[in-house]
Structure formats: structure tokens, C-alpha cells
Amino acid sequence: MRADELSCGGELHAWRQEELPLFGDAAADSRDGATQPMRPSLGPALASRHTPQPCIARATHNALVSFLVAAARLIHPAPAVAVTLLSAVLGAILLERAGQPLDHRLWQTVLAVAGSQIFTGATNDLADRERDLVGGRVEKPLVAGELSPGAALWIASGGLGLQLAASLWLGAGPLALGLVASLSAAAYNLVLSRTPLSPLPYTVSFGVLPLWIAAGVGIDPGRVLPAVPLAALLAVAAHLANLLRDFQVDEATGSRSIAQVIGRRSTLRLAVGCAVVVGIGVGALLLLGGAPNPASLALGALGLVAIGVGATSEQRLWYALLLAAVAWTAAWALSAG
């Protein structure tokens, strides 16, 4: 490529040197064999003016896309989306059963939950950054260098800000319950995740979640009290399943989570046992508190089958629990009462 050409995305952009005098032309200033002083160079200024705009636009677009993809991975998108969608479904079910419209209270509550998930996921990766570096977790944006710790901190702050802004419009009750859930998650990320007490924040945050949703949409939280222990126990099962996926990294970095204390096999059994208890509890609620139909019963059974399949593989168990949570929530939605 000649000096008067630039390459951008495979395209060549050229201009004549007389249009872009990067250096003074001594030859042009020669008179009778005597070379005159070289003209001052205006190259850098003119070069910036002549930089092909498609190059700048494409580079900006690529940088923005890369940042957004890394930010999405930072917040742990699978659990974040699952919790947010299940919260929306729960809120919609409560409003429908109360004969109330799906109004702004539902969307503000869902936004608050989404903000809490952004905050939780970002602070988790920030807190685990050194451990992930030691473990070679290059799929993590902070380890791969795709995001700086400062950017991750801004993302976490933005999530917490979104949660607070959405909750302020809903009243003191939803605001307080949401803060309990997020502070419990922060305690896990910063202190308890590498201790045998790691399941405790899960029981608190997800036990509070049904109460938070009910209060946010303006329904008496007492109506969802039976769901509190079930949500907490299912969250503990999901946490144990996640510990199994990270078992080798945690072992290499000296973590003392409950999985490291009781061992892989016991952790698997405990996770499956918690999930089965939740499935039985959901079935009992459907039979005693609602009007089950073939579709809801089939979905309840599907959740138990998913747990059974997940029990055969440490890597599949977490996804099986997610499927079971969706199936059991849908079963409840389809049962009238």
C-alpha cells in the first residue's frame, strides 16, 4: 500500500498528495538548483481532517457493540433474565387474580428487580476478579480485559440506581424489601460466597422476592407467604448447582464454600433433595389452594422430570432447575383459585 492510501475494513481510501501535503516538498521549491527551506508541515492537522469517516464510524460502532456484549456478560445474563421474567410473571398472576389491571406498578417493580440483578451480577464479578484471574476464567469480561473495574463499578451503580429510582415510586414497603434483597446479595458477593454460610444470602434474597413483588404491585404480601420457603429452597438448590459447576476453580483458589466442605457428591444430593421438596410443595399448593387442571399438573410433573434429568449431571443440574422454576410458575399461573 502506498503512503497516500489508508485501509479501513478492506476498503482503500486514497487522495493525491497535493491535496494532503504531509511533508514540505523540497523539490518543488528548488530554484536554479538551490533548495529552498522546506515548508512547514501541516500533515497531522490535515490528516485528521481527511481521515475516512467510514473508518471512524465503524470503529466507534464496533467498540460500542463490544462494550455492550461485555456488559451483558458481566451481569450474568441467564440468571438475571430468568429472575426478572419470573418476577414479571408472578406480579401479573397476582394482579390477575385480584382482578386488577397490569399497570405501572408491575413495570416499575420489574424494573426494580432488573436493576437489582444488574447490581448483583456486576458486584459479583468485581468481588471475584482476583480469584477468576488465578483460575484462568477468561470468559469473564474483567479477566479478559474487555471491561475495566471502573466500568464494572459504574454498571453496578447504574443497576442499584435503577432499582432505587423504580422503587421510590412504589412506596416504602417495596423499597425496603428490595434493599434487603440487594444488601443480602452484596453480603454474599463481598463476604460469604467463600464460606460455608454461602447459602444464607440466597435464602434471604429469594425468600424476600415474592413479598417484594406482591408489595410492589399493591397486593397484600400475606397472600404469597406459602411461596417464601419454596422460593428460598429453590434458590439454595440453584446455588448448590452453581457451586458444582465452579467446584474445581473454587478448590484451586482456596474457597471454603459449603460445596468444598461437604464434597461434590453430598452437594449434588443436597441440591436435588431441595429441588424435589420444592416440587412436592408446589404440587401440594396446586392441589390444596387452587383448582388444578391437566395442563398445570403436566407442567408440575415436567419440573420434577427436569430435576430427575439434571440429577444425572453436575453441568446440567442448574439448567434443569431453571426449567423446573419456569414450569412450576406456569403451573401455578394456569391453576385457577
ABEGO torsion letter per residue (X at the ends): XBAABBBBGGBBBBBBAAABBABBBAAAABBGGBBBBBBBBAAAAAAAAABBAAAAAAAAAAAAAAAAAAAAAAAGAAAAAAAAAAAAAAAAAAAAAAGBBBBAAAAAAAAAAAAAAAAAAAAAAAAAAAAAAAAGBAABAAAAGABBAAAAAAAAAAAAAAAAAAAAAAEAAAAAAAAAAAAAAAAAAAAAAABAAAAAAAAAAAAAAAAAAAAAAGBBAAAAAAAAAAAAAAAAAAAAAAAAAAAAAAAAAGBABAAAAAEAAAAAAAAAAAAAAAAAAAAAAAAAABBBBAAAAAAAAAAAAAAAAAAABAAAAAAAAAAAAAAAAAAAAABBX
